């Protein structure tokens, strides 16, 4: 366990590329349990209590992202949909493979078309484009399946990892009704999540980071619901 924590700390200082071992590898289960425990200890016993005091002292608003979601839908959304979607978007491409980066690009393009539909800008054309991306994305993924890592990706990997962590954290500012510089510390839990899940993703694969993400979200939302 100590060796794992030391490697995690060294990796965060300057991330390097692993070949993910997969969930069936020897020791993968122990790795998952250890990283989940570390994640929850820092999150629940350090970050959330301190940020609760910060929020109360400055009278900051609470997140409103799920206020319109019923409790029946909240749990499956937070525990299943969000972990899968966020891991694919923010960490699925960290292996640097061409097909993974292709899917990320397709995801951003699709999100742009969905935004056009939402704001009624060329709504019919954008809707057809969304349907088209549903065919283009998997077709491109299959065609690129034999391609390796993008040239130069490993050299820029440390910067890309930390960029994904920071963007992942800052994206959660959208959960709040208004922006304030005082809200920046409130995304430290997401920054910490990005750190632990990026390392997990590279060590044992995307399904490992999804499992920790889902478990952490499930525990957090359960505590929130029990606490009202």
C-alpha positions as CSV (number, residue, x, y, z in Angstrom):
1,X,0.0,0.0,0.0
2,X,2.8,2.4,0.9
3,X,4.5,1.7,-2.4
4,X,1.3,2.4,-4.3
5,X,0.8,5.8,-2.6
6,X,4.5,6.7,-3.2
7,X,4.1,5.8,-6.9
8,X,0.9,7.8,-7.1
9,X,2.6,10.9,-5.6
10,X,5.5,10.5,-8.0
11,X,3.2,10.0,-11.0
12,X,1.2,13.2,-10.1
13,X,4.4,15.2,-10.0
14,X,5.2,14.1,-13.6
15,X,2.7,11.7,-15.1
16,X,4.0,9.0,-17.5
17,X,2.2,6.6,-19.7
18,X,1.3,3.1,-18.5
19,X,0.0,0.2,-20.4
20,X,-3.3,-0.5,-18.4
21,X,-3.3,-3.9,-16.9
22,X,-7.0,-4.5,-17.0
23,X,-9.4,-5.5,-14.3
24,X,-8.5,-9.2,-14.6
25,X,-4.8,-8.7,-13.8
26,X,-3.4,-9.9,-10.5
27,X,-3.8,-7.3,-7.8
28,X,-6.3,-5.2,-9.7
29,X,-9.0,-5.8,-7.1
30,X,-6.7,-4.7,-4.3
31,X,-5.6,-1.7,-6.3
32,X,-9.2,-0.6,-6.8
33,X,-10.1,-1.0,-3.1
34,X,-7.0,0.9,-2.0
35,X,-7.5,3.8,-4.5
36,X,-11.2,4.0,-3.6
37,X,-10.3,4.1,0.1
38,X,-7.7,6.8,-0.4
39,X,-10.1,8.8,-2.6
40,X,-12.9,8.7,0.0
41,X,-10.7,9.4,3.0
42,X,-9.4,12.6,1.4
43,X,-12.8,13.6,0.0
44,X,-15.0,12.9,2.9
45,X,-12.7,13.6,5.9
46,X,-10.6,16.5,4.5
47,X,-12.0,18.3,1.5
48,X,-15.7,18.4,2.1
49,X,-15.5,19.4,5.8
50,X,-13.1,22.3,5.0
51,X,-15.1,23.4,2.0
52,X,-18.3,23.3,4.0
53,X,-16.7,25.8,6.4
54,X,-15.6,27.9,3.4
55,X,-19.0,27.9,1.9
56,X,-20.7,28.8,5.1
57,X,-18.2,31.6,5.9
58,X,-18.7,33.3,2.6
59,X,-22.4,32.5,2.2
60,X,-21.7,30.7,-1.1
61,X,-24.6,29.1,-3.1
62,X,-25.0,25.3,-3.2
63,X,-24.8,23.4,-6.5
64,X,-28.1,23.4,-8.4
65,X,-27.2,21.0,-11.2
66,X,-29.6,18.3,-10.0
67,X,-32.4,20.4,-8.5
68,X,-34.7,19.6,-11.4
69,X,-33.9,15.8,-11.3
70,X,-36.2,13.6,-9.3
71,X,-34.7,11.4,-6.6
72,X,-35.7,8.4,-8.6
73,X,-33.6,9.5,-11.6
74,X,-30.9,11.2,-9.5
75,X,-29.2,8.0,-8.3
76,X,-28.9,6.2,-11.7
77,X,-27.8,9.5,-13.3
78,X,-25.1,10.2,-10.8
79,X,-24.0,6.6,-10.3
80,X,-24.2,5.3,-13.9
81,X,-24.6,7.9,-16.5
82,X,-22.2,10.6,-15.2
83,X,-19.3,8.2,-14.4
84,X,-19.4,6.6,-17.8
85,X,-19.8,9.8,-19.8
86,X,-17.2,11.8,-17.8
87,X,-14.6,9.0,-17.8
88,X,-14.9,8.6,-21.6
89,X,-14.8,12.3,-22.2
90,X,-12.0,13.3,-19.8
91,X,-9.9,10.1,-19.4
92,X,-10.8,7.7,-22.2
93,X,-8.3,9.2,-24.5
94,X,-5.3,9.2,-22.1
95,X,-3.8,6.2,-23.8
96,X,-3.2,8.4,-26.8
97,X,-4.6,5.9,-29.3
98,X,-5.9,7.4,-32.5
99,X,-9.3,5.8,-32.2
100,X,-9.8,7.1,-28.7
101,X,-9.0,10.7,-29.7
102,X,-11.3,10.2,-32.7
103,X,-14.2,9.4,-30.3
104,X,-13.5,12.4,-28.2
105,X,-13.5,14.6,-31.3
106,X,-16.8,13.1,-32.3
107,X,-18.2,13.7,-28.9
108,X,-17.3,17.4,-29.0
109,X,-18.8,17.8,-32.5
110,X,-22.0,16.0,-31.4
111,X,-22.2,18.3,-28.4
112,X,-22.0,21.3,-30.7
113,X,-24.9,20.0,-32.8
114,X,-26.9,19.3,-29.7
115,X,-26.4,22.8,-28.5
116,X,-27.6,24.0,-31.9
117,X,-30.8,21.9,-31.5
118,X,-31.3,23.3,-27.9
119,X,-31.0,26.9,-29.1
120,X,-33.1,26.2,-32.2
121,X,-30.3,27.1,-34.7
122,X,-30.7,25.1,-37.9
123,X,-32.6,22.7,-35.7
124,X,-33.5,20.1,-38.4
125,X,-30.1,20.1,-40.0
126,X,-28.4,19.8,-36.6
127,X,-30.7,17.0,-35.5
128,X,-29.8,15.0,-38.7
129,X,-26.1,15.7,-38.0
130,X,-26.5,14.2,-34.5
131,X,-27.9,11.1,-36.1
132,X,-25.1,11.0,-38.6
133,X,-22.5,11.3,-35.9
134,X,-24.1,8.2,-34.3
135,X,-23.0,6.3,-37.4
136,X,-19.7,8.2,-38.2
137,X,-18.2,7.8,-34.7
138,X,-18.3,4.0,-34.5
139,X,-17.4,3.6,-38.1
140,X,-14.3,5.7,-37.6
141,X,-13.5,3.9,-34.4
142,X,-13.6,0.6,-36.2
143,X,-11.5,1.9,-39.2
144,X,-8.9,3.3,-36.9
145,X,-8.7,0.3,-34.5
146,X,-5.3,-0.8,-35.7
147,X,-3.7,2.6,-35.4
148,X,-1.3,3.2,-32.6
149,X,-0.5,6.2,-30.4
150,X,-0.6,9.6,-31.9
151,X,3.0,10.8,-32.7
152,X,4.3,13.1,-30.0
153,X,1.5,12.2,-27.5
154,X,3.8,10.7,-25.0
155,X,6.0,13.8,-24.9
156,X,3.1,16.0,-24.1
157,X,1.4,13.5,-21.8
158,X,2.1,15.2,-18.5
159,X,0.6,18.5,-19.7
160,X,-2.4,16.7,-21.2
161,X,-3.1,14.8,-18.0
162,X,-3.0,17.9,-15.8
163,X,-5.0,19.9,-18.4
164,X,-7.7,17.2,-18.3
165,X,-7.7,17.3,-14.5
166,X,-8.1,21.0,-14.3
167,X,-10.7,21.2,-17.0
168,X,-12.7,18.4,-15.4
169,X,-12.6,20.3,-12.1
170,X,-13.5,23.7,-13.6
171,X,-16.3,22.3,-15.6
172,X,-18.2,21.6,-12.4
173,X,-18.5,25.4,-11.8
174,X,-21.5,25.1,-14.1
175,X,-23.3,23.3,-11.3
176,X,-23.6,26.7,-9.5
177,X,-26.3,29.3,-10.2
178,X,-23.7,32.1,-10.7
179,X,-20.0,32.4,-11.0
180,X,-17.8,33.9,-8.3
181,X,-14.0,33.7,-7.8
182,X,-14.8,32.5,-4.3
183,X,-16.3,29.4,-5.8
184,X,-13.0,28.2,-7.3
185,X,-12.0,26.2,-4.1
186,X,-15.4,24.4,-4.3
187,X,-14.1,22.4,-7.2
188,X,-11.2,21.0,-5.3
189,X,-13.1,17.7,-4.8
190,X,-13.4,17.3,-8.6
191,X,-9.7,18.2,-9.0
192,X,-8.9,15.5,-6.5
193,X,-11.2,13.1,-8.3
194,X,-9.4,13.9,-11.6
195,X,-6.1,13.1,-9.9
196,X,-7.1,9.7,-8.5
197,X,-9.1,8.6,-11.6
198,X,-6.4,9.6,-14.1
199,X,-3.9,7.4,-12.3
200,X,-6.4,4.6,-12.0
201,X,-7.3,4.8,-15.6
202,X,-3.7,4.5,-16.6
203,X,-2.9,1.7,-14.2
204,X,-5.8,-0.7,-14.8
205,X,-7.9,0.9,-17.5
206,X,-11.0,3.0,-18.1
207,X,-13.4,0.5,-16.5
208,X,-11.4,0.7,-13.3
209,X,-11.8,4.5,-13.2
210,X,-15.5,4.2,-14.0
211,X,-16.0,1.8,-11.1
212,X,-14.2,4.1,-8.6
213,X,-16.1,7.1,-10.0
214,X,-19.4,5.3,-9.7
215,X,-18.7,4.0,-6.2
216,X,-17.6,7.4,-4.9
217,X,-20.6,9.1,-6.5
218,X,-22.9,6.6,-5.0
219,X,-21.5,7.0,-1.5
220,X,-21.6,10.8,-1.8
221,X,-25.1,11.0,-3.1
222,X,-26.3,8.6,-0.5
223,X,-24.8,10.7,2.3
224,X,-26.4,13.8,0.7
225,X,-29.8,12.2,0.5
226,X,-29.6,10.9,4.1
227,X,-28.6,14.3,5.3
228,X,-31.5,16.0,3.4
